[in-house]
Amino acid sequence: DNHAPVTAAAVGYPIKHNLNTKAIYVVAIKDPDGTPTPVFCKYEPKSNDMALVKVGITAEDEVYDIIVIG
């Protein structure tokens, strides 16, 4: 499910990955009207398979692709 609850925007969204490392880089992409746009995000590796990602203030209908690179 790529629709995260808006109330979690300030706290961050837990994003699971299978890279087995905390040495990661995270990119958020917003796709308004079919135009992919990089979005500033903050992230904090929590374990070797999960990061906490914050994309700032989001609206109810905003959708982001979160890309985790390790």
CHARMM internal coordinates of N, CA and C (Angstrom, degrees):
IC EDIT
DIST 1 N 1 CA 1.4589
DIST 1 CA 1 C 1.5211
ANGL 1 N 1 CA 1 C 108.10
DIST 1 C 2 N 1.3140
ANGL 1 CA 1 C 2 N 116.95
DIHE 1 N 1 CA 1 C 2 N 120.10
DIST 2 N 2 CA 1.4603
ANGL 1 C 2 N 2 CA 119.52
DIHE 1 CA 1 C 2 N 2 CA -178.79
DIST 2 CA 2 C 1.5253
ANGL 2 N 2 CA 2 C 112.85
DIHE 1 C 2 N 2 CA 2 C -99.62
DIST 2 C 3 N 1.3240
ANGL 2 CA 2 C 3 N 117.75
DIHE 2 N 2 CA 2 C 3 N 15.09
DIST 3 N 3 CA 1.4682
ANGL 2 C 3 N 3 CA 121.15
DIHE 2 CA 2 C 3 N 3 CA 174.74
DIST 3 CA 3 C 1.5246
ANGL 3 N 3 CA 3 C 107.96
DIHE 2 C 3 N 3 CA 3 C -104.30
DIST 3 C 4 N 1.3192
ANGL 3 CA 3 C 4 N 115.82
DIHE 3 N 3 CA 3 C 4 N 99.90
DIST 4 N 4 CA 1.4641
ANGL 3 C 4 N 4 CA 120.71
DIHE 3 CA 3 C 4 N 4 CA -178.28
DIST 4 CA 4 C 1.5255
ANGL 4 N 4 CA 4 C 109.34
DIHE 3 C 4 N 4 CA 4 C -86.10
DIST 4 C 5 N 1.3125
ANGL 4 CA 4 C 5 N 117.43
DIHE 4 N 4 CA 4 C 5 N 149.42
DIST 5 N 5 CA 1.4737
ANGL 4 C 5 N 5 CA 119.51
DIHE 4 CA 4 C 5 N 5 CA 179.08
DIST 5 CA 5 C 1.5237
ANGL 5 N 5 CA 5 C 111.43
DIHE 4 C 5 N 5 CA 5 C -67.11
DIST 5 C 6 N 1.3227
ANGL 5 CA 5 C 6 N 116.05
DIHE 5 N 5 CA 5 C 6 N 134.29
DIST 6 N 6 CA 1.4661
ANGL 5 C 6 N 6 CA 121.77
DIHE 5 CA 5 C 6 N 6 CA -178.44
DIST 6 CA 6 C 1.5182
ANGL 6 N 6 CA 6 C 111.25
DIHE 5 C 6 N 6 CA 6 C -60.68
DIST 6 C 7 N 1.3141
ANGL 6 CA 6 C 7 N 118.01
DIHE 6 N 6 CA 6 C 7 N -33.74
DIST 7 N 7 CA 1.4639
ANGL 6 C 7 N 7 CA 121.32
DIHE 6 CA 6 C 7 N 7 CA -177.42
DIST 7 CA 7 C 1.5300
ANGL 7 N 7 CA 7 C 111.50
DIHE 6 C 7 N 7 CA 7 C -63.01
DIST 7 C 8 N 1.3102
ANGL 7 CA 7 C 8 N 118.44
DIHE 7 N 7 CA 7 C 8 N -21.28
DIST 8 N 8 CA 1.4607
ANGL 7 C 8 N 8 CA 121.45
DIHE 7 CA 7 C 8 N 8 CA -179.87
DIST 8 CA 8 C 1.5263
ANGL 8 N 8 CA 8 C 112.60
DIHE 7 C 8 N 8 CA 8 C -87.46
DIST 8 C 9 N 1.3266
ANGL 8 CA 8 C 9 N 118.45
DIHE 8 N 8 CA 8 C 9 N -3.60
DIST 9 N 9 CA 1.4670
ANGL 8 C 9 N 9 CA 121.07
DIHE 8 CA 8 C 9 N 9 CA -175.40
DIST 9 CA 9 C 1.5182
ANGL 9 N 9 CA 9 C 112.63
DIHE 8 C 9 N 9 CA 9 C -57.13
DIST 9 C 10 N 1.3254
ANGL 9 CA 9 C 10 N 118.23
DIHE 9 N 9 CA 9 C 10 N -42.45
DIST 10 N 10 CA 1.4639
ANGL 9 C 10 N 10 CA 121.47
DIHE 9 CA 9 C 10 N 10 CA -178.28
DIST 10 CA 10 C 1.5216
ANGL 10 N 10 CA 10 C 111.93
DIHE 9 C 10 N 10 CA 10 C -74.46
DIST 10 C 11 N 1.3242
ANGL 10 CA 10 C 11 N 116.80
DIHE 10 N 10 CA 10 C 11 N -29.33
DIST 11 N 11 CA 1.4619
ANGL 10 C 11 N 11 CA 121.81
DIHE 10 CA 10 C 11 N 11 CA -177.59
DIST 11 CA 11 C 1.5277
ANGL 11 N 11 CA 11 C 110.91
DIHE 10 C 11 N 11 CA 11 C -86.53
DIST 11 C 12 N 1.3119
ANGL 11 CA 11 C 12 N 116.32
DIHE 11 N 11 CA 11 C 12 N -36.76
DIST 12 N 12 CA 1.4505
ANGL 11 C 12 N 12 CA 122.12
DIHE 11 CA 11 C 12 N 12 CA -178.77
DIST 12 CA 12 C 1.5109
ANGL 12 N 12 CA 12 C 112.06
DIHE 11 C 12 N 12 CA 12 C 114.16
DIST 12 C 13 N 1.3072
ANGL 12 CA 12 C 13 N 114.99
DIHE 12 N 12 CA 12 C 13 N 155.70
DIST 13 N 13 CA 1.4552
ANGL 12 C 13 N 13 CA 122.17
DIHE 12 CA 12 C 13 N 13 CA -179.79
DIST 13 CA 13 C 1.5271
ANGL 13 N 13 CA 13 C 109.02
DIHE 12 C 13 N 13 CA 13 C -105.84
DIST 13 C 14 N 1.3202
ANGL 13 CA 13 C 14 N 118.58
DIHE 13 N 13 CA 13 C 14 N 128.82
DIST 14 N 14 CA 1.4682
ANGL 13 C 14 N 14 CA 119.62
DIHE 13 CA 13 C 14 N 14 CA 175.46
DIST 14 CA 14 C 1.5284
ANGL 14 N 14 CA 14 C 109.09
DIHE 13 C 14 N 14 CA 14 C -73.86
DIST 14 C 15 N 1.3113
ANGL 14 CA 14 C 15 N 115.95
DIHE 14 N 14 CA 14 C 15 N 122.35
DIST 15 N 15 CA 1.4606
ANGL 14 C 15 N 15 CA 122.04
DIHE 14 CA 14 C 15 N 15 CA -179.52
DIST 15 CA 15 C 1.5242
ANGL 15 N 15 CA 15 C 108.30
DIHE 14 C 15 N 15 CA 15 C -114.13
DIST 15 C 16 N 1.3244
ANGL 15 CA 15 C 16 N 116.66
DIHE 15 N 15 CA 15 C 16 N 118.59
DIST 16 N 16 CA 1.4655
ANGL 15 C 16 N 16 CA 121.11
DIHE 15 CA 15 C 16 N 16 CA 178.96
DIST 16 CA 16 C 1.5202
ANGL 16 N 16 CA 16 C 109.45
DIHE 15 C 16 N 16 CA 16 C -86.22
DIST 16 C 17 N 1.3320
ANGL 16 CA 16 C 17 N 115.89
DIHE 16 N 16 CA 16 C 17 N 144.60
DIST 17 N 17 CA 1.4648
ANGL 16 C 17 N 17 CA 121.43
DIHE 16 CA 16 C 17 N 17 CA 175.95
DIST 17 CA 17 C 1.5236
ANGL 17 N 17 CA 17 C 108.05
DIHE 16 C 17 N 17 CA 17 C -144.47
DIST 17 C 18 N 1.3046
ANGL 17 CA 17 C 18 N 117.21
DIHE 17 N 17 CA 17 C 18 N 169.75
DIST 18 N 18 CA 1.4669
ANGL 17 C 18 N 18 CA 121.02
DIHE 17 CA 17 C 18 N 18 CA -178.34
DIST 18 CA 18 C 1.5248
ANGL 18 N 18 CA 18 C 112.39
DIHE 17 C 18 N 18 CA 18 C -119.00
DIST 18 C 19 N 1.3215
ANGL 18 CA 18 C 19 N 117.08
DIHE 18 N 18 CA 18 C 19 N 33.04
DIST 19 N 19 CA 1.4655
ANGL 18 C 19 N 19 CA 121.23
DIHE 18 CA 18 C 19 N 19 CA -176.48
DIST 19 CA 19 C 1.5270
ANGL 19 N 19 CA 19 C 112.82
DIHE 18 C 19 N 19 CA 19 C -86.01
DIST 19 C 20 N 1.3182
ANGL 19 CA 19 C 20 N 117.68
DIHE 19 N 19 CA 19 C 20 N -13.29
DIST 20 N 20 CA 1.4636
ANGL 19 C 20 N 20 CA 123.30
DIHE 19 CA 19 C 20 N 20 CA 177.27
DIST 20 CA 20 C 1.5319
ANGL 20 N 20 CA 20 C 113.00
DIHE 19 C 20 N 20 CA 20 C 56.30
DIST 20 C 21 N 1.3382
ANGL 20 CA 20 C 21 N 116.33
DIHE 20 N 20 CA 20 C 21 N 42.05
DIST 21 N 21 CA 1.4592
ANGL 20 C 21 N 21 CA 121.46
DIHE 20 CA 20 C 21 N 21 CA 177.86
DIST 21 CA 21 C 1.5301
ANGL 21 N 21 CA 21 C 109.74
DIHE 20 C 21 N 21 CA 21 C -159.20
DIST 21 C 22 N 1.3232
ANGL 21 CA 21 C 22 N 116.00
DIHE 21 N 21 CA 21 C 22 N 154.71
DIST 22 N 22 CA 1.4590
ANGL 21 C 22 N 22 CA 121.70
DIHE 21 CA 21 C 22 N 22 CA 172.09
DIST 22 CA 22 C 1.5275
ANGL 22 N 22 CA 22 C 110.83
DIHE 21 C 22 N 22 CA 22 C -93.14
DIST 22 C 23 N 1.3397
ANGL 22 CA 22 C 23 N 117.22
DIHE 22 N 22 CA 22 C 23 N -8.16
DIST 23 N 23 CA 1.4680
ANGL 22 C 23 N 23 CA 122.17
DIHE 22 CA 22 C 23 N 23 CA 179.22
DIST 23 CA 23 C 1.5264
ANGL 23 N 23 CA 23 C 108.23
DIHE 22 C 23 N 23 CA 23 C -83.06
DIST 23 C 24 N 1.3305
ANGL 23 CA 23 C 24 N 116.25
DIHE 23 N 23 CA 23 C 24 N 81.59
DIST 24 N 24 CA 1.4541
ANGL 23 C 24 N 24 CA 121.44
DIHE 23 CA 23 C 24 N 24 CA -175.25
DIST 24 CA 24 C 1.5187
ANGL 24 N 24 CA 24 C 111.02
DIHE 23 C 24 N 24 CA 24 C -127.81
DIST 24 C 25 N 1.3235
ANGL 24 CA 24 C 25 N 115.17
DIHE 24 N 24 CA 24 C 25 N 166.69
DIST 25 N 25 CA 1.4541
ANGL 24 C 25 N 25 CA 123.81
DIHE 24 CA 24 C 25 N 25 CA 172.07
DIST 25 CA 25 C 1.5163
ANGL 25 N 25 CA 25 C 106.07
DIHE 24 C 25 N 25 CA 25 C -133.00
DIST 25 C 26 N 1.3280
ANGL 25 CA 25 C 26 N 117.70
DIHE 25 N 25 CA 25 C 26 N 137.64
DIST 26 N 26 CA 1.4600
ANGL 25 C 26 N 26 CA 121.24
DIHE 25 CA 25 C 26 N 26 CA -176.36
DIST 26 CA 26 C 1.5263
ANGL 26 N 26 CA 26 C 109.75
DIHE 25 C 26 N 26 CA 26 C -120.42
DIST 26 C 27 N 1.3279
ANGL 26 CA 26 C 27 N 115.15
DIHE 26 N 26 CA 26 C 27 N 136.41
DIST 27 N 27 CA 1.4634
ANGL 26 C 27 N 27 CA 122.52
DIHE 26 CA 26 C 27 N 27 CA 177.29
DIST 27 CA 27 C 1.5247
ANGL 27 N 27 CA 27 C 107.89
DIHE 26 C 27 N 27 CA 27 C -124.27
DIST 27 C 28 N 1.3202
ANGL 27 CA 27 C 28 N 116.51
DIHE 27 N 27 CA 27 C 28 N 136.28
DIST 28 N 28 CA 1.4683
ANGL 27 C 28 N 28 CA 121.34
DIHE 27 CA 27 C 28 N 28 CA 174.90
DIST 28 CA 28 C 1.5233
ANGL 28 N 28 CA 28 C 108.25
DIHE 27 C 28 N 28 CA 28 C -110.14
DIST 28 C 29 N 1.3190
ANGL 28 CA 28 C 29 N 115.88
DIHE 28 N 28 CA 28 C 29 N 133.07
DIST 29 N 29 CA 1.4628
ANGL 28 C 29 N 29 CA 121.86
DIHE 28 CA 28 C 29 N 29 CA 179.45
DIST 29 CA 29 C 1.5233
ANGL 29 N 29 CA 29 C 108.24
DIHE 28 C 29 N 29 CA 29 C -122.13
DIST 29 C 30 N 1.3207
ANGL 29 CA 29 C 30 N 115.72
DIHE 29 N 29 CA 29 C 30 N 127.50
DIST 30 N 30 CA 1.4618
ANGL 29 C 30 N 30 CA 121.32
DIHE 29 CA 29 C 30 N 30 CA 175.43
DIST 30 CA 30 C 1.5257
ANGL 30 N 30 CA 30 C 106.29
DIHE 29 C 30 N 30 CA 30 C -105.70
DIST 30 C 31 N 1.3177
ANGL 30 CA 30 C 31 N 117.51
DIHE 30 N 30 CA 30 C 31 N 141.92
DIST 31 N 31 CA 1.4593
ANGL 30 C 31 N 31 CA 120.64
DIHE 30 CA 30 C 31 N 31 CA -175.24
DIST 31 CA 31 C 1.5231
ANGL 31 N 31 CA 31 C 111.40
DIHE 30 C 31 N 31 CA 31 C -123.28
DIST 31 C 32 N 1.3557
ANGL 31 CA 31 C 32 N 116.85
DIHE 31 N 31 CA 31 C 32 N 70.42
DIST 32 N 32 CA 1.4618
ANGL 31 C 32 N 32 CA 117.94
DIHE 31 CA 31 C 32 N 32 CA 179.10
DIST 32 CA 32 C 1.5269
ANGL 32 N 32 CA 32 C 110.16
DIHE 31 C 32 N 32 CA 32 C -76.34
DIST 32 C 33 N 1.2974
ANGL 32 CA 32 C 33 N 117.64
DIHE 32 N 32 CA 32 C 33 N 125.88
DIST 33 N 33 CA 1.4620
ANGL 32 C 33 N 33 CA 123.21
DIHE 32 CA 32 C 33 N 33 CA 176.54
DIST 33 CA 33 C 1.5252
ANGL 33 N 33 CA 33 C 113.05
DIHE 32 C 33 N 33 CA 33 C 54.84
DIST 33 C 34 N 1.3217
ANGL 33 CA 33 C 34 N 117.25
DIHE 33 N 33 CA 33 C 34 N 34.28
DIST 34 N 34 CA 1.4582
ANGL 33 C 34 N 34 CA 120.15
DIHE 33 CA 33 C 34 N 34 CA 176.59
DIST 34 CA 34 C 1.5227
ANGL 34 N 34 CA 34 C 115.19
DIHE 33 C 34 N 34 CA 34 C 78.74
DIST 34 C 35 N 1.3348
ANGL 34 CA 34 C 35 N 117.18
DIHE 34 N 34 CA 34 C 35 N 13.48
DIST 35 N 35 CA 1.4611
ANGL 34 C 35 N 35 CA 121.04
DIHE 34 CA 34 C 35 N 35 CA 178.79
DIST 35 CA 35 C 1.5282
ANGL 35 N 35 CA 35 C 108.93
DIHE 34 C 35 N 35 CA 35 C -113.59
DIST 35 C 36 N 1.3391
ANGL 35 CA 35 C 36 N 118.74
DIHE 35 N 35 CA 35 C 36 N 99.68
DIST 36 N 36 CA 1.4736
ANGL 35 C 36 N 36 CA 120.52
DIHE 35 CA 35 C 36 N 36 CA -179.16
DIST 36 CA 36 C 1.5273
ANGL 36 N 36 CA 36 C 110.95
DIHE 35 C 36 N 36 CA 36 C -61.66
DIST 36 C 37 N 1.3286
ANGL 36 CA 36 C 37 N 115.92
DIHE 36 N 36 CA 36 C 37 N 129.47
DIST 37 N 37 CA 1.4603
ANGL 36 C 37 N 37 CA 122.29
DIHE 36 CA 36 C 37 N 37 CA -178.55
DIST 37 CA 37 C 1.5220
ANGL 37 N 37 CA 37 C 109.28
DIHE 36 C 37 N 37 CA 37 C -131.19
DIST 37 C 38 N 1.3551
ANGL 37 CA 37 C 38 N 117.94
DIHE 37 N 37 CA 37 C 38 N 123.30
DIST 38 N 38 CA 1.4640
ANGL 37 C 38 N 38 CA 118.68
DIHE 37 CA 37 C 38 N 38 CA 175.04
DIST 38 CA 38 C 1.5315
ANGL 38 N 38 CA 38 C 109.85
DIHE 37 C 38 N 38 CA 38 C -63.37
DIST 38 C 39 N 1.3189
ANGL 38 CA 38 C 39 N 116.90
DIHE 38 N 38 CA 38 C 39 N 141.51
DIST 39 N 39 CA 1.4594
ANGL 38 C 39 N 39 CA 122.73
DIHE 38 CA 38 C 39 N 39 CA -178.56
DIST 39 CA 39 C 1.5219
ANGL 39 N 39 CA 39 C 108.20
DIHE 38 C 39 N 39 CA 39 C -124.16
DIST 39 C 40 N 1.3307
ANGL 39 CA 39 C 40 N 116.86
DIHE 39 N 39 CA 39 C 40 N 136.68
DIST 40 N 40 CA 1.4555
ANGL 39 C 40 N 40 CA 120.81
DIHE 39 CA 39 C 40 N 40 CA 177.48
DIST 40 CA 40 C 1.5199
ANGL 40 N 40 CA 40 C 109.73
DIHE 39 C 40 N 40 CA 40 C -60.79
DIST 40 C 41 N 1.3058
ANGL 40 CA 40 C 41 N 116.11
DIHE 40 N 40 CA 40 C 41 N 132.56
DIST 41 N 41 CA 1.4600
ANGL 40 C 41 N 41 CA 119.56
DIHE 40 CA 40 C 41 N 41 CA 176.16
DIST 41 CA 41 C 1.5262
ANGL 41 N 41 CA 41 C 109.21
DIHE 40 C 41 N 41 CA 41 C -142.90
DIST 41 C 42 N 1.3118
ANGL 41 CA 41 C 42 N 114.94
DIHE 41 N 41 CA 41 C 42 N 155.36
DIST 42 N 42 CA 1.4566
ANGL 41 C 42 N 42 CA 122.16
DIHE 41 CA 41 C 42 N 42 CA 173.51
DIST 42 CA 42 C 1.5147
ANGL 42 N 42 CA 42 C 106.96
DIHE 41 C 42 N 42 CA 42 C -111.94
DIST 42 C 43 N 1.3134
ANGL 42 CA 42 C 43 N 116.43
DIHE 42 N 42 CA 42 C 43 N 147.84
DIST 43 N 43 CA 1.4637
ANGL 42 C 43 N 43 CA 118.60
DIHE 42 CA 42 C 43 N 43 CA 178.12
DIST 43 CA 43 C 1.5169
ANGL 43 N 43 CA 43 C 110.00
DIHE 42 C 43 N 43 CA 43 C -145.86
DIST 43 C 44 N 1.3214
ANGL 43 CA 43 C 44 N 113.68
DIHE 43 N 43 CA 43 C 44 N 153.43
DIST 44 N 44 CA 1.4579
ANGL 43 C 44 N 44 CA 120.79
DIHE 43 CA 43 C 44 N 44 CA 179.41
DIST 44 CA 44 C 1.5321
ANGL 44 N 44 CA 44 C 108.33
DIHE 43 C 44 N 44 CA 44 C -137.65
DIST 44 C 45 N 1.3381
ANGL 44 CA 44 C 45 N 117.22
DIHE 44 N 44 CA 44 C 45 N 113.83
DIST 45 N 45 CA 1.4662
ANGL 44 C 45 N 45 CA 118.84
DIHE 44 CA 44 C 45 N 45 CA 176.40
DIST 45 CA 45 C 1.5300
ANGL 45 N 45 CA 45 C 109.58
DIHE 44 C 45 N 45 CA 45 C -63.19
DIST 45 C 46 N 1.3234
ANGL 45 CA 45 C 46 N 117.37
DIHE 45 N 45 CA 45 C 46 N 126.91
DIST 46 N 46 CA 1.4584
ANGL 45 C 46 N 46 CA 121.75
DIHE 45 CA 45 C 46 N 46 CA -179.09
DIST 46 CA 46 C 1.5247
ANGL 46 N 46 CA 46 C 111.78
DIHE 45 C 46 N 46 CA 46 C -102.35
DIST 46 C 47 N 1.3183
ANGL 46 CA 46 C 47 N 116.22
DIHE 46 N 46 CA 46 C 47 N -31.90
DIST 47 N 47 CA 1.4621
ANGL 46 C 47 N 47 CA 121.73
DIHE 46 CA 46 C 47 N 47 CA 177.84
DIST 47 CA 47 C 1.5314
ANGL 47 N 47 CA 47 C 107.01
DIHE 46 C 47 N 47 CA 47 C -155.92
DIST 47 C 48 N 1.3218
ANGL 47 CA 47 C 48 N 117.11
DIHE 47 N 47 CA 47 C 48 N -176.78
DIST 48 N 48 CA 1.4626
ANGL 47 C 48 N 48 CA 120.21
DIHE 47 CA 47 C 48 N 48 CA -178.78
DIST 48 CA 48 C 1.5269
ANGL 48 N 48 CA 48 C 112.80
DIHE 47 C 48 N 48 CA 48 C -72.30
DIST 48 C 49 N 1.3390
ANGL 48 CA 48 C 49 N 117.54
DIHE 48 N 48 CA 48 C 49 N -6.02
DIST 49 N 49 CA 1.4654
ANGL 48 C 49 N 49 CA 118.98
DIHE 48 CA 48 C 49 N 49 CA 179.30
DIST 49 CA 49 C 1.5304
ANGL 49 N 49 CA 49 C 113.71
DIHE 48 C 49 N 49 CA 49 C -135.57
DIST 49 C 50 N 1.3495
ANGL 49 CA 49 C 50 N 117.44
DIHE 49 N 49 CA 49 C 50 N 16.21
DIST 50 N 50 CA 1.4520
ANGL 49 C 50 N 50 CA 119.94
DIHE 49 CA 49 C 50 N 50 CA -179.94
DIST 50 CA 50 C 1.5157
ANGL 50 N 50 CA 50 C 111.34
DIHE 49 C 50 N 50 CA 50 C -151.69
DIST 50 C 51 N 1.3381
ANGL 50 CA 50 C 51 N 115.50
DIHE 50 N 50 CA 50 C 51 N 138.58
DIST 51 N 51 CA 1.4599
ANGL 50 C 51 N 51 CA 121.76
DIHE 50 CA 50 C 51 N 51 CA 175.78
DIST 51 CA 51 C 1.5237
ANGL 51 N 51 CA 51 C 108.21
DIHE 50 C 51 N 51 CA 51 C -129.75
DIST 51 C 52 N 1.3220
ANGL 51 CA 51 C 52 N 116.49
DIHE 51 N 51 CA 51 C 52 N 150.07
DIST 52 N 52 CA 1.4505
ANGL 51 C 52 N 52 CA 122.41
DIHE 51 CA 51 C 52 N 52 CA 175.55
DIST 52 CA 52 C 1.5242
ANGL 52 N 52 CA 52 C 106.99
DIHE 51 C 52 N 52 CA 52 C -99.56
DIST 52 C 53 N 1.3320
ANGL 52 CA 52 C 53 N 117.94
DIHE 52 N 52 CA 52 C 53 N 119.74
DIST 53 N 53 CA 1.4581
ANGL 52 C 53 N 53 CA 122.57
DIHE 52 CA 52 C 53 N 53 CA -173.78
DIST 53 CA 53 C 1.5182
ANGL 53 N 53 CA 53 C 109.60
DIHE 52 C 53 N 53 CA 53 C -117.36
DIST 53 C 54 N 1.3495
ANGL 53 CA 53 C 54 N 115.71
DIHE 53 N 53 CA 53 C 54 N 131.31
DIST 54 N 54 CA 1.4620
ANGL 53 C 54 N 54 CA 122.20
DIHE 53 CA 53 C 54 N 54 CA 177.11
DIST 54 CA 54 C 1.5225
ANGL 54 N 54 CA 54 C 108.00
DIHE 53 C 54 N 54 CA 54 C -116.53
DIST 54 C 55 N 1.3276
ANGL 54 CA 54 C 55 N 116.67
DIHE 54 N 54 CA 54 C 55 N 127.68
DIST 55 N 55 CA 1.4599
ANGL 54 C 55 N 55 CA 120.60
DIHE 54 CA 54 C 55 N 55 CA 179.27
DIST 55 CA 55 C 1.5198
ANGL 55 N 55 CA 55 C 111.74
DIHE 54 C 55 N 55 CA 55 C -111.19
DIST 55 C 56 N 1.3050
ANGL 55 CA 55 C 56 N 117.97
DIHE 55 N 55 CA 55 C 56 N 15.02
DIST 56 N 56 CA 1.4570
ANGL 55 C 56 N 56 CA 121.41
DIHE 55 CA 55 C 56 N 56 CA 179.25
DIST 56 CA 56 C 1.5130
ANGL 56 N 56 CA 56 C 111.41
DIHE 55 C 56 N 56 CA 56 C 82.88
DIST 56 C 57 N 1.3095
ANGL 56 CA 56 C 57 N 116.65
DIHE 56 N 56 CA 56 C 57 N -153.05
DIST 57 N 57 CA 1.4567
ANGL 56 C 57 N 57 CA 121.17
DIHE 56 CA 56 C 57 N 57 CA -177.39
DIST 57 CA 57 C 1.5234
ANGL 57 N 57 CA 57 C 108.82
DIHE 56 C 57 N 57 CA 57 C -78.15
DIST 57 C 58 N 1.3101
ANGL 57 CA 57 C 58 N 116.28
DIHE 57 N 57 CA 57 C 58 N 127.81
DIST 58 N 58 CA 1.4546
ANGL 57 C 58 N 58 CA 121.24
DIHE 57 CA 57 C 58 N 58 CA 179.45
DIST 58 CA 58 C 1.5145
ANGL 58 N 58 CA 58 C 110.15
DIHE 57 C 58 N 58 CA 58 C -121.70
DIST 58 C 59 N 1.3076
ANGL 58 CA 58 C 59 N 114.78
DIHE 58 N 58 CA 58 C 59 N 154.29
DIST 59 N 59 CA 1.4647
ANGL 58 C 59 N 59 CA 120.64
DIHE 58 CA 58 C 59 N 59 CA 175.61
DIST 59 CA 59 C 1.5187
ANGL 59 N 59 CA 59 C 108.48
DIHE 58 C 59 N 59 CA 59 C -99.48
DIST 59 C 60 N 1.3085
ANGL 59 CA 59 C 60 N 116.11
DIHE 59 N 59 CA 59 C 60 N 165.66
DIST 60 N 60 CA 1.4597
ANGL 59 C 60 N 60 CA 122.35
DIHE 59 CA 59 C 60 N 60 CA -175.17
DIST 60 CA 60 C 1.5235
ANGL 60 N 60 CA 60 C 112.90
DIHE 59 C 60 N 60 CA 60 C -57.78
DIST 60 C 61 N 1.3314
ANGL 60 CA 60 C 61 N 117.32
DIHE 60 N 60 CA 60 C 61 N -34.75
DIST 61 N 61 CA 1.4610
ANGL 60 C 61 N 61 CA 120.11
DIHE 60 CA 60 C 61 N 61 CA -173.64
DIST 61 CA 61 C 1.5373
ANGL 61 N 61 CA 61 C 113.42
DIHE 60 C 61 N 61 CA 61 C -102.76
DIST 61 C 62 N 1.3242
ANGL 61 CA 61 C 62 N 118.70
DIHE 61 N 61 CA 61 C 62 N 8.19
DIST 62 N 62 CA 1.4605
ANGL 61 C 62 N 62 CA 120.65
DIHE 61 CA 61 C 62 N 62 CA -179.69
DIST 62 CA 62 C 1.5237
ANGL 62 N 62 CA 62 C 110.42
DIHE 61 C 62 N 62 CA 62 C -79.19
DIST 62 C 63 N 1.3169
ANGL 62 CA 62 C 63 N 114.90
DIHE 62 N 62 CA 62 C 63 N 139.52
DIST 63 N 63 CA 1.4553
ANGL 62 C 63 N 63 CA 121.67
DIHE 62 CA 62 C 63 N 63 CA -179.62
DIST 63 CA 63 C 1.5250
ANGL 63 N 63 CA 63 C 107.95
DIHE 62 C 63 N 63 CA 63 C -124.37
DIST 63 C 64 N 1.3195
ANGL 63 CA 63 C 64 N 116.13
DIHE 63 N 63 CA 63 C 64 N 133.34
DIST 64 N 64 CA 1.4558
ANGL 63 C 64 N 64 CA 121.91
DIHE 63 CA 63 C 64 N 64 CA 179.22
DIST 64 CA 64 C 1.5203
ANGL 64 N 64 CA 64 C 109.65
DIHE 63 C 64 N 64 CA 64 C -124.19
DIST 64 C 65 N 1.3071
ANGL 64 CA 64 C 65 N 115.92
DIHE 64 N 64 CA 64 C 65 N 143.56
DIST 65 N 65 CA 1.4588
ANGL 64 C 65 N 65 CA 121.05
DIHE 64 CA 64 C 65 N 65 CA 168.00
DIST 65 CA 65 C 1.5222
ANGL 65 N 65 CA 65 C 105.68
DIHE 64 C 65 N 65 CA 65 C -96.92
DIST 65 C 66 N 1.3069
ANGL 65 CA 65 C 66 N 116.80
DIHE 65 N 65 CA 65 C 66 N 124.75
DIST 66 N 66 CA 1.4635
ANGL 65 C 66 N 66 CA 121.87
DIHE 65 CA 65 C 66 N 66 CA 178.57
DIST 66 CA 66 C 1.5239
ANGL 66 N 66 CA 66 C 107.51
DIHE 65 C 66 N 66 CA 66 C -104.52
DIST 66 C 67 N 1.3199
ANGL 66 CA 66 C 67 N 116.15
DIHE 66 N 66 CA 66 C 67 N 120.53
DIST 67 N 67 CA 1.4519
ANGL 66 C 67 N 67 CA 121.64
DIHE 66 CA 66 C 67 N 67 CA -177.65
DIST 67 CA 67 C 1.5307
ANGL 67 N 67 CA 67 C 108.16
DIHE 66 C 67 N 67 CA 67 C -111.44
DIST 67 C 68 N 1.3115
ANGL 67 CA 67 C 68 N 116.70
DIHE 67 N 67 CA 67 C 68 N 122.25
DIST 68 N 68 CA 1.4647
ANGL 67 C 68 N 68 CA 122.57
DIHE 67 CA 67 C 68 N 68 CA 178.97
DIST 68 CA 68 C 1.5235
ANGL 68 N 68 CA 68 C 107.77
DIHE 67 C 68 N 68 CA 68 C -107.08
DIST 68 C 69 N 1.3303
ANGL 68 CA 68 C 69 N 115.65
DIHE 68 N 68 CA 68 C 69 N 123.58
DIST 69 N 69 CA 1.4667
ANGL 68 C 69 N 69 CA 122.11
DIHE 68 CA 68 C 69 N 69 CA -178.50
DIST 69 CA 69 C 1.5118
ANGL 69 N 69 CA 69 C 108.01
DIHE 68 C 69 N 69 CA 69 C -115.67
DIST 69 C 70 N 1.3097
ANGL 69 CA 69 C 70 N 116.74
DIHE 69 N 69 CA 69 C 70 N 132.77
DIST 70 N 70 CA 1.4611
ANGL 69 C 70 N 70 CA 119.75
DIHE 69 CA 69 C 70 N 70 CA -179.06
DIST 70 CA 70 C 1.5039
ANGL 70 N 70 CA 70 C 113.05
DIHE 69 C 70 N 70 CA 70 C -128.13
END
COOR INIT
IC SEED 1 N 1 CA 1 C
IC BUILD
